[in-house]
Amino acid sequence: MVKYIYLLLTLSLSGLCDAQIPSGYYNSATGNGYNLKSQLKFIITNGHIAQEYDELYNAYISSDSDIFYENDNTVLDIYSENPSGNDSYNYNHNDRTCGNYNSENDCYNREHIFPQGFFNGQLPMKTDIHHVVPSDGYVNNRRANYPFGEVSSATWTSDNGSKVGQNTFDTYSGVVFEPIDEFKGDIARMLLYFAVRYEDEATSDSWDNHTTLNNPLNGTNEQFYETWYLQLLYKWHIDDPVSNREILRNNEAFNFQGNRNPFIDYPEYVESIWGSTLSNTNYLFNEKLAIYPNPTPYDYFYIKCEEKVSVKLYSILGKKIIQKTIDSFNPKLDISSITKGIYLLKISNSKNSITRKIIKK
């Protein structure tokens, strides 16, 4: 079934993508669950040659040219592309690279779909083309290091409809960046690739260890992302299936650095790896928690829980203010050190996390 789906996709390219999956490339991917994830980690690490950062701009000529929408060979930027009409602006390859910017259409640069601040700009993550894409510099800056999510009321919107605002998907209520529907599956598969390729590195002391609310890692090598984020990525992966553009990009990325994105080659690997997590959402964990009073007129509130949980309080902009462990014997959280206003409270156990908005009157 997997190979049949892949065959249909590759045949539909009408000669656009001549490269195929190398014979035997996935032969050792025989397991299920996190065992399969580790097998894929070995496969896509073997042969991966980290390239120079500046070489990405040259690689984009083959991997990220617009031969799918306007067919003008300009830079295909997922943050500025208009799939149903003319783009508001375009970039020619290696022209107007950033640079300084004050608004859209000033210059383009390299966007790390998984923010490089969370891995401290280290190699090979920094130059990994499978998650580093060309992007308008200003939109890249507005995305910042926010996780991806879904927004009902945007605080900022790009020319092509990408949005910044408070997340409305699942239990996370922080600020997120929502791309247009056309590229949600692309982004999901880039982030899932990242979860496989760097599963061992993610818990390194040199990586960000949840010092910001924006970090979607769950602190484990296996699951990698918080449950709400996996739910989001899976939704986008299903709603926006693998496209011809992704297949071409995967082939060119292989030519550039020697490895592939397995979720473009075999999309059902996603459910094979994370299926048990995807079927067990945060909802049960969420239902067992109670925060009261909220809003609170006091210098404290209580967190009712049935187990020991990690509690982190953030400002609305994502700066961590308070961190504490709470359990059923000590449910009180002292907030005397903060001023009146709106805050975000992240509560986590070993497998799940939720974020709730709290108000101090």
VENPENOR-V936293 format. One record per backbone hydrogen bond with DSSP energy under -0.5 kcal/mol. CO is the residue of the C=O (numbers start at 1). NH is the residue of the N-H. If there is no record, write none. Layout:
co={CO,CO}
nh={NH,NH}
//
This chain:
co={1,2,3,4,5,6,7,8,10,11,13,16,22,24,26,28,32,32,33,34,35,36,37,38,39,40,41,42,45,47,48,52,53,54,54,55,56,58,59,59,60,64,65,66,66,74,75,76,77,77,79,80,81,82,91,92,96,103,107,108,109,109,110,111,111,113,115,116,116,117,118,119,122,124,125,127,128,128,131,131,133,134,135,136,137,138,139,140,143,147,150,152,153,156,158,162,163,164,164,165,166,168,169,171,174,175,176,177,177,178,180,181,181,183,184,185,186,187,188,189,190,191,192,193,193,194,196,198,200,201,204,208,211,212,216,223,224,224,226,227,228,229,230,231,232,233,234,235,236,243,244,245,246,247,248,249,250,251,252,253,253,254,257,260,261,261,262,266,267,268,269,270,271,272,274,275,277,279,281,282,283,284,286,290,292,296,299,299,301,302,302,303,304,309,310,311,312,313,313,314,315,318,319,322,324,326,327,330,331,332,333,335,341,342,343,344,344,345,345,346,347,348,352,354,356,358,359,359,359,360}
nh={5,6,7,8,9,10,11,12,13,14,16,18,25,27,29,30,35,36,37,38,39,40,41,42,43,44,45,46,48,49,50,55,56,57,58,59,60,61,62,63,64,76,67,72,73,66,77,78,80,81,160,88,83,85,75,95,108,106,137,98,111,135,112,113,133,115,118,119,121,120,208,122,126,127,128,129,131,132,113,133,111,78,109,140,141,142,143,144,146,177,168,154,166,164,161,158,178,155,156,176,152,170,172,355,167,147,165,149,179,163,183,184,185,187,188,189,190,191,192,193,194,195,196,196,197,198,199,202,203,204,207,210,320,215,226,225,218,219,230,231,232,233,234,235,236,237,238,239,240,247,248,249,250,251,252,253,254,255,256,257,258,258,49,262,264,265,266,269,270,272,273,274,275,33,278,279,280,281,284,286,287,288,289,304,302,361,335,336,333,292,304,305,290,326,348,324,346,321,322,344,318,213,315,313,311,309,330,327,303,334,301,338,360,316,358,314,346,347,356,312,354,310,349,347,345,343,295,296,361,341}
//
